[in-house]
């Protein structure tokens, strides 16, 4: 069984049982993702007439006015399935569009009911907010929205004259009450099919290609990199011009208004749902204090330690991780004091596949806003290195990129006749170590290495793991005996390893039966 592999996604190499056991993430959900995704795709293809009906309603054209691609052209990501709509014929419409549907299993819908809807409502609201408040940021058009159930919304530009008039009346009424900027430019209607899924219908990006397509080839090109950094700087400064009153996420209501009333929805929220780790932040919670928000982000990691079956690999590893969490908690007041701080919308998922560029790396479009919380200003990631790889020469290399970006931000501030507060904040963040503190906060499992490499020696100079690690780790939860907790986690890990081996054994047996059936069918056909 050592060479047998289970694929996690289509057209991707699978992993062996030993590779799964060596991974410090919970691999049980990942090993069944492809099975669930394939089943979901097949179910949707069987209901393609319903999909066509939904798309037709949103675009305001008959089903003969576009083509729905087949499943072999669909694209699956970590949390979404993308169905491509081609050959669209109609006024004011793009030539192609994407129907983006959350994958229920990946989003943890069975564990946390409503996860798909929360994700959709936050992403839709972010599209609407960006198009209204930061029109200089290049994003695709949002054409239609569907929540699980019947509630649907179509862009007002594609609606009938009557629906446009109704919307204008609503907009006028909202203006009288000073709430015109909260009303989305969408008409509300109820769909007659596809009730059990939610979706976004988005314009297909025609301008440029994903940055990831040319990253390896051109990442050392200083001219292209400068163009990219100028684009990123303009986006960050554009977002920074609109300070917001609290930490949270924008959400689209059933009445087609957007409100900053949802908890900050970011990747850890979705991943914890997928891995069946209980949420510690209710969906309706927002924050007026950065310190309270960061405190709860640290509690996300506390819950991972308790509920992920393989979160602790050994007694030494448990002490190492828990001591790091205690150290991060001790630094909280240093980096996030009592002041409320400045909160802006952050595009925290702006990785290379979510940025489209032209041949010279000028940004043409940004996509995917499912993780876009309002929170203290965050720095975009500037490298293909992992966050736990910034050691030695890698750190020096990244510092060069960081300084280059900060200099370009300052140039853009001067060009826009702005203060240099953003570029100065970036430099201070690196100098103080807050940059690394924030990296540790947002990491799934690299926070101990980040703490040890970049924060421990700076702020806890006399700390020695062999001498002080146990004492620190005991402070993690003073209401629970540390060694009893680690012993329970070791038993959890042993049961987890048995489950992993059983999954591989069952998958190999199933493949053997399939091969036998195929062989018999072949013989029968001779």
C-alpha positions, 0 to 999 in steps of 0.5 A, spaced: 500 500 500 506 504 500 505 506 493 498 507 492 495 514 492 489 518 493 488 524 489 485 530 492 483 534 486 482 532 479 488 532 474 493 533 481 498 527 483 495 524 489 498 522 496 501 516 499 499 514 506 505 515 509 505 522 506 498 523 509 501 521 516 507 526 515 502 532 514 500 536 520 494 538 518 488 533 519 488 529 512 481 526 513 477 531 510 482 532 504 482 524 502 474 525 501 474 531 497 475 529 490 469 523 491 464 529 494 466 534 489 465 528 483 458 527 486 456 534 486 458 535 479 454 529 477 448 532 481 449 539 478 450 536 471 443 532 471 440 538 473 443 542 467 436 545 465 435 548 472 442 551 471 440 554 464 434 557 467 437 560 473 442 563 468 437 565 463 433 569 468 439 573 471 442 575 464 435 577 461 436 572 455 433 566 453 437 559 454 439 559 447 443 565 448 448 562 451 452 555 452 453 551 458 460 548 458 460 540 460 463 538 467 470 536 463 471 544 463 469 546 470 474 548 475 474 546 482 478 550 487 479 549 495 472 552 496 468 553 490 466 550 483 466 554 477 461 553 471 463 556 465 458 560 461 460 561 453 457 565 447 453 569 451 449 574 446 445 580 449 446 587 450 450 590 456 453 583 457 460 580 457 461 574 452 463 569 458 461 568 465 462 564 471 457 561 475 461 560 482 458 555 487 460 553 494 462 546 495 458 544 501 463 539 503 469 543 503 465 549 506 463 545 512 456 545 511 454 539 514 458 541 520 456 548 521 449 549 517 449 556 513 456 556 512 455 556 504 450 562 505 455 566 510 460 565 505 456 567 499 453 573 502 459 576 505 463 575 498 457 578 494 457 584 499 464 585 498 463 586 490 458 591 491 462 595 496 468 595 492 464 597 486 461 603 489 467 605 494 473 603 490 471 604 483 478 604 481 480 597 483 479 593 477 474 587 479 469 583 474 462 585 474 457 581 479 451 579 474 447 575 479 446 572 486 443 566 489 442 564 496 440 557 498 433 557 498 429 561 493 432 568 494 435 571 488 438 578 486 440 580 478 444 586 476 439 592 475 442 593 468 440 587 466 433 587 468 426 589 465 424 597 465 419 595 470 424 592 475 429 598 474 423 603 476 421 599 482 429 599 484 429 607 482 423 608 487 427 604 493 433 608 491 430 614 492 426 612 499 433 610 501 436 616 499 431 620 503 433 616 509 440 617 508 441 610 506 442 610 499 449 607 499 447 601 503 442 599 497 445 594 492 444 595 485 440 589 484 433 587 483 430 582 488 426 575 485 425 568 487 427 563 483 423 556 481 429 551 481 436 550 484 433 551 491 439 547 495 445 551 492 447 558 492 452 561 487 454 568 484 454 569 477 460 573 475 463 576 469 469 572 466 475 575 466 478 576 459 483 582 460 490 579 462 492 572 465 493 569 472 499 572 475 501 565 477 502 563 470 508 567 469 510 568 476 516 563 476 519 566 469 519 573 471 519 574 478 526 576 478 524 581 473 525 588 477 521 592 471 515 587 472 515 586 479 515 594 480 509 594 475 506 589 480 508 593 486 505 599 484 498 596 482 498 593 489 500 599 492 494 603 489 489 598 491 492 598 498 491 606 498 485 606 495 482 601 500 485 605 506 482 612 504 475 609 506 476 607 514 470 603 517 467 603 524 468 596 526 472 590 525 467 585 521 465 583 514 460 586 509 454 582 508 448 582 503 441 582 506 435 579 503 432 586 502 438 587 498 442 592 502 449 591 505 451 592 512 457 591 516 454 586 521 457 579 520 463 576 524 470 577 520 470 572 515 477 569 513 480 563 511 481 560 518 473 560 519 472 556 513 477 551 514 475 550 521 468 549 519 471 544 514 475 540 519 469 540 524 473 545 529 467 549 533 467 556 531 468 561 537 466 567 534 458 567 533 456 570 526 453 576 528 459 578 532 463 585 530 469 588 534 470 596 535 477 594 538 483 590 535 485 587 541 479 583 542 479 581 535 486 579 535 484 575 542 479 571 538 483 569 533 488 566 538 482 562 540 481 559 533 488 556 534 486 554 542 480 550 539 484 547 533 489 544 539 483 541 542 479 539 536 484 537 531 485 529 532 493 530 530 494 537 532 499 534 537 505 529 534 508 528 541 509 531 548 515 535 546 511 538 540 505 539 544 509 543 549 513 547 543 506 549 540 502 551 547 508 555 549 508 559 542 501 560 543 502 563 550 508 567 548 503 570 542 498 572 547 503 575 552 505 580 546 498 581 544 498 588 548 504 590 545 502 590 538 494 591 539 493 596 545 487 599 548 486 604 542 481 602 537 485 603 531 484 604 524 480 599 520 479 598 512 477 592 508 483 587 507 483 583 501 487 577 504 486 572 499 490 576 494 495 570 492 498 569 485 492 566 482 487 571 484 491 577 480 490 578 473 496 581 469 498 584 462 504 582 459 508 587 463 505 585 470 500 591 470 494 589 474 488 588 470 483 584 474 482 582 481 478 576 483 475 572 489 473 576 495 470 570 499 475 572 504 475 580 505 474 582 512 474 589 515 480 589 520 487 593 521 491 594 515 494 588 512 500 587 508 500 583 501 504 577 501 510 578 496 513 571 495 512 564 493 515 562 499 511 559 505 510 564 511 515 559 515 520 559 510 523 566 512 529 564 515 537 566 514 538 568 507 530 567 505 529 572 510 534 577 507 531 576 500 524 577 503 526 584 506 529 586 500 522 585 497 518 588 503 523 594 503 522 595 495 514 595 496 514 600 502 518 605 497 513 604 492 507 605 497 511 611 499 511 614 491 504 612 490 502 616 497 506 622 494 503 622 487 496 622 490 498 628 495 497 623 501 501 623 508 506 617 508 502 614 514 501 607 510 509 606 508 511 608 515 506 603 518 509 598 513 516 600 516 515 600 523 511 593 522 517 590 520 522 593 525 517 592 531 516 585 529 508 586 528 509 583 521 511 577 524 506 577 529 500 578 524 503 572 520 503 567 526 496 569 527 493 568 520 497 561 519 494 555 520 500 551 523 506 555 522 505 560 528 510 556 533 516 556 527 514 564 526 514 565 533 521 562 535 524 565 529 522 572 529 519 574 536 522 569 541 529 572 541 527 579 540 522 579 546 524 573 550 531 574 550 532 569 556 527 564 554 530 557 553 525 552 551 528 546 555 528 550 561 522 554 560 518 551 555 514 546 560 512 552 565 510 557 559 506 551 556 502 550 563 500 557 562 496 555 556 490 553 560 491 553 567 484 550 568 487 543 565 492 539 567 497 540 561 500 533 561 493 530 561 491 534 555 497 532 551 496 524 553 489 525 551 491 528 544 496 523 543 491 518 544 487 522 539 493 522 534 493 514 535 486 513 533 487 518 527 493 514 524 488 508 524 483 512 521 488 514 515 490 507 514 483 504 514 481 510 509 487 508 504 485 500 505 478 501 503 480 506 497 485 501 495 480 495 495 475 499 492 480 500 486 481 493 486 474 491 485 473 497 480 479 494 476 476 487 476 469 489 474 472 493 468 476 487 466 470 482 466 466 488 462 472 488 457 472 480 456 464 480 456 464 485 450 469 481 446 
